[in-house]
């Protein structure tokens, strides 16, 4: 088990929600840090898009398609080690050629099967209750971690991870990582790391990889780009046009990367300059 991992067992077929929170719910910036935004990434990863040549994009897409197929098979229901007992229909004496002894034995066997089914339903209820409690506790923990990251594009990054991994892999990641929200976000920014992790079908090796990857995550602060300086004597319409062009440029960049932090910082700067 990974150090610090939650040892709550993962129920079969458990689905964990990884959706983020709206931009308006993101933590307010600390006074004096409005022009900074956090960058959470692996230490040896290049800047987003730096190595995105057409060939690399094509190869990564092929890897993603393959891992999706493998992970869909991994999510197929497994044979339960506690199968539901079958209760046969009520025996009819004519089915036993009116042999009362055989008919009586069949009735006893059905009663025993009915009792076994009742006990199985009780176990199922207990398992479902424990699964829901564990899921709620993990959801609360990861929600707090998400908020503490201070990023506005968590939902988009988490969607990338959820799309690539099987539910079994996600369950292990959430319960095994020290800070699953941070790891999920960093993986959403790193196609190469996400390809590597999503492609590992051996769940024991997958858990070990999680621990190693977490150690490589770095959290940095970067300055948001300042708004275009206003030329003295420029008309109001010229200044507004320059601002609109810069904002449109940042919006286009955000659409490509899924990271709206620069757009948010630029709008704040415009408000302060107004």
Buried (B, 14 or more C-beta within 10 A) or exposed (E): EBEEBBEBEBBBEBEBEBEBBEBEEBEEBEEEEBBBBBBBBBEEBEEBEEEEEEEEEEEBEEBBEEBBEEBEEBBEEEEEEEEEBEBEEEBEBEEBEEEEEBBEEBEEEBEEBEEBBEEBEEEEEEBEEEBEEBBEEBEEBBBEBBBEBBBBBBBBBBBBBBEBBBBBBBBBBBBBBBBBBBBBBBBBBBBBBBBBBBBBBEBEEBBBBBBEBBEBBEEEEEEBBEBBEBEEEEEEEEBEEBBEEBBEBBEEBBEEBBBBBBBBBBBBBBEEEE
